[in-house]
Amino acid sequence: MFLFVYGPYVNPKYLSEKNIDFISSCKAILNGYKSCLSTRIDDWGQAMIDIEEKNYSCVEGVLYELTDEAAMLMLHDFEKTAAKEYEKILVDINVGKGPNVDAYTYISTKNVG
């Protein structure tokens, strides 16, 4: 299973600290989206980095090949976001040389622009 990440998750040390195992990682680009700030949890009272669809834009990040689906659930749990506020989507990721890769990423449903 592949997961595209942006923000603090691009640092593999961050995942290791959360006991999230991965098989491999590489730089990657998500076309057709841009980074933005969105509120994910009212308790935090602050904005979090997120993505939203935007033609002719891209988000740079990292593509992780995860060891199992449990790692994906750990990421979801770590964000402490209710399912209705956080959606897992399948996206087409550009990894440079070679074919694009289908990967999952997360997007907030509570975008504040």
C-alpha positions, 0 to 999 in steps of 0.5 A: 500500500502506498501513502502520499504525505506532505507537511511533517510526515515527509520526515521519516524520523516523524513516522519512526517516532510514532512506530509507523513502519514503511518499506521504502520512500521517495520524493513525489508530486501530487498534481492538480492540488495545492497546499492550504490551511484547514481546521481539523479539530476544534479543540486545537483552535488552529489551522493544519496543513492540508491540500485542496484541488487546484488545476495547474498546481502541485504539492511536493511530498513523499511517497511511502510504501507501507508495511500494512494497512495498520500503518494507515490506520495509525496515521489516521488515529494520530491526526485525532480526526473524526472520520467525517472530517477526514477523508482518505482518497486515492490519487495519482502520484508522479515519482519522476522516472517511471510510471505514476503510482496510485496512492492514498492520501488524506484530505480534510472535509473542513477546509477553511481556505 
